Amino acid sequence: MKAADVRAKTPDQLTDELASLKKEQFNLRFQKATGQLEKTARVKQVRRDIARIKTIAAEKSAASKG
């Protein structure tokens, strides 16, 4: 997911996307613990997407307050 794609979304869409990624992150951790994880790079990708969404959501909320 690119930053430009995230910036184009509304705050509600960002919240939904964040919830979806957190569920995926949980499932990936569970798969890793049980030895069923196939795409190990996806863990890093999901973690970075979560950080990207949180950062842009914080920027948007700061811009709307200021």
Secondary structure, 3 states (H helix, E strand, C coil): CCHHHHHCCCHHHHHHHHHHHHHHHHHHHHHHHHCCCCCCHHHHHHHHHHHHHHHHHHHHHHHHHC
